[in-house]
Amino acid sequence: MKQLLSFNQPVLQGSIRVPGDKSISHRSIMFGAIAKGKTVITGFLKGDDCLSTIDCFRKMGVTIEEHEETIIVHGVGFEGLKEPQDILDVGNSGTTTRLLLGILSGRPFHSVVIGDHSIASRPMKRVTEPLSRMGATIDGRHNGQYTPLSIRGGELTPITYELPHASAQLKSAILFAGLQAEGTTRIIEPEKTRDHTEFMIKQFGGTIDREGNEIIVQGGQQLHGQSIDVPGDISSAAFFLAAGAIVKGSRVSLKHVGVNPTRAGIIEVLEQMGGSLQIDGIPSKGEPIANLTVEYGKLTSTEIGGALIPRLIDEIPIIALLATQAEGTTTIKNAEELKVKETNRIDAVVEELSKLGANIQATNDGMIIQGPTELHGGKVNSRGDHRIGMMLAVAALLIKEEVEIEGIESISVSYPGFFKDLNSILSKQ
C-alpha cells in the first residue's frame, strides 16, 4: 500500500503516550504462559508481532484473554504446554521466532514454526546450534538455517555458551532453554544487551545471577504469575524524539516511556549531538520509566559504535535521519547486526534516504552521513520494515515536496496508531 505525505512546514507541539514496549510485551506473554497462575498485563502492545506471540501460545493450550485495557494469561507452567495441532505462525516477528525456539526445545513434543517471507530469510542457525547442543532436535531449510523449522524438544543438558555476537534474542532463547535444563547454564556476552528477559525472570519469582558479562541461570525453577505494567516502547518513542529534535519550532513530550539502560542508547546519542532533551523519572516497581521532552535545536555530528550499538540497534534508521540534519560527519560502525533484521537495514536506510537527497554511504558494518542536508521529495519504499517506514514518514516532515512511501502498512507491526499520534501533535506555522 502506498501513502502520499505532504506536510508543508509543520510544527510538532504536544504530548503523546507511545504504545507499549514490544520486547516486554512479547516476554510478558511468554513468561505468563510458562508461569503458574494468572498474569495480568496492562499497557500491552497490540501490534501484529505481539499478537503473533499470543496466537502461538494459544495453539499450545494457554488461555489468553484480550480486554480493552488488559491481557490476562492463565499460566500452565512449562509442563502444561501442549503439542500444537497446527503450525506456529510467527508472522513477521523475529523475537517470537527465536525466543519460542528456546521454550520449545525443552518440551517433549513436536512443533513446526513458520513466518512470513522476511522471517524466511533471517538466519536461525545462530539459535538452533546452541539449542541443538543442549539436546533439542531442530531441522529446517539449509540444515536448520531458515524457517520453516521443525522442533522436537525433550530433556536438555545445560551448557556454557559464549555468544559470537551481542544478541538479546539469542541470549533469551538460551535462557528459556536453561530454565528447563537439569543444572546450571552459563552465557557469556561480548557486550551487555537488553536485559528484559533477566529482569522478568526475577519479576516472576525466579533467580538469575550475573558476574561481569557472564549470566548464570539454574534449571527447574518454578515461576509464578504476576501483574505486569508495560511501559512505552523507547524504540517507538525514538521516532518522535527525532522528529521533535529536527522539525523547526517543535516541542514534544512522550509520557511513561521505558528507559532501561540496556535500551536507552537513543537518549545518549541525542545528548551527544547536543539535542535539547529533558528526562523526568517516574517511580516504578518494574522497569525504569520516565517522561521525555524534546525541543528543536541545532545538532552536531557524532560517532556511534562499540558497546553503544546493542543499546540502540533498532533505532539506527531514525538516528541516520537525525545525522542528515546534524553539522558534520556522523559515523555508525560495529552494526553488522543490521544486515539480518527485517531487511538489510544498512542497505535499506542508505538507499531510501539517498532517494530523498541525503549524503549517506554504506560501509561493511554501518554508514557515514554528512550533514546538514536539505532533503527533497521522492518515491521511497519501507521494504516491509516497520522502522524504515516510520523513519521515512518522519523524513517527510522535513520536506516541502510530496513523499510517496510504498509499503506503509508495515508500520502496524509495532505502532498501529503511529499516524494518529503524529496527527495529534501536528500543527502548521
C-alpha positions, 0 to 999 in steps of 0.5 A: 500500500502506498501513502502520499505525505505532504506536510508543508512546514509543520510544527510538532507541539504536544504530548503523546503516550507511545504504545507499549514496549514490544520486547516486554510485551512479547516476554510478558506473554511468554513468561505468563504462559510458562508461569503458574497462575494468572498474569495480568498485563496492562499497557500491552502492545497490540501490534501484529508481532505481539499478537503473533506471540499470543496466537502461538501460545494459544495453539499450545493450550494457554488461555489468553484473554484480550480486554480493552485495557488488559491481557490476562494469561492463565499460566500452565507452567512449562509442563502444561504446554501442549503439542500444537495441532497446527503450525506456529505462525510467527508472522513477521516477528523475529523475537517470537521466532527465536525466543519460542525456539528456546521454550520449545526445545525443552518440551517433549513434543513436536512443533513446526514454526513458520513466518512470513517471507522476511522471517524466511530469510533471517538466519536461525542457525545462530539459535538452533546450534546452541539449542541443538547442543543442549539436546533439542532436535531442530531441522529446517531449510539449509540444515536448520538455517531458515524457517520453516523449522521443525522442533522436537524438544525433550530433556536438555543438558545445560551448557556454557555458551559464549555468544559470537555476537551481542544478541538479546534474542539469542541470549533469551532463547538460551535462557528459556532453554536453561530454565528447563535444563537439569543444572546450571547454564552459563552465557557469556556476552561480548557486550551487555544487551537488553536485559528484559528477559533477566529482569522478568525472570526475577519479576516472576519469582525466579533467580538469575545471577550475573558476574561481569558479562557472564549470566548464570541461570539454574534449571527447574525453577518454578515461576509464578504469575504476576501483574505486569505494567508495560511501559512505552516502547523507547524504540517507538518513542525514538521516532518522535524524539527525532522528529521533535529534535529536527522539525523547526519550532517543535516541542514534544513530550512522550509520557511513561516511556521505558528507559532501561539502560540496556535500551536507552542508547537513543537518549545518549546519542541525542545528548551527544549531538547536543539535542535539547532533551529533558528526562523526568523519572517516574517511580516504578516497581518494574522497569525504569520509566520516565517522561521525555521532552524534546525541543528543536535545536541545532545538532552536531555530528557524532560517532556511534559504535562499540558497546553503544550499538546493542543499546540502540540497534533498532533505532539506527534508521531514525538516528541516520535521519537525525545525522542528515540534519546534524553539522558534520560527519556522523559515523555508525560502525560495529552494526553488522547486526543490521544486515539480518533484521527485517531487511538489510537495514544498512542497505535499506536506510542508505538507499531510501534516504539517498532517494530523498537527497541525503549524503549517506554511504554504506560501509561493511558494518554501518554508514557515514552521513554528512550533514546538514542536508536539505532533503527533497521529495521522492518515491521511497519504499519501507521494504516491509520494515516497520522502522524504515517506514516510520523513519521515512514518514518522519523524513517527510516532515522535513520536506516541502515536496510530496513523499510517496512511501510504498509499503506503509502498512508495515508500520502496524507491526509495532505502532498501529496508531503511529499516524494518529499520534503524529496527527495529534501533535501536528500543527502548521506555522 
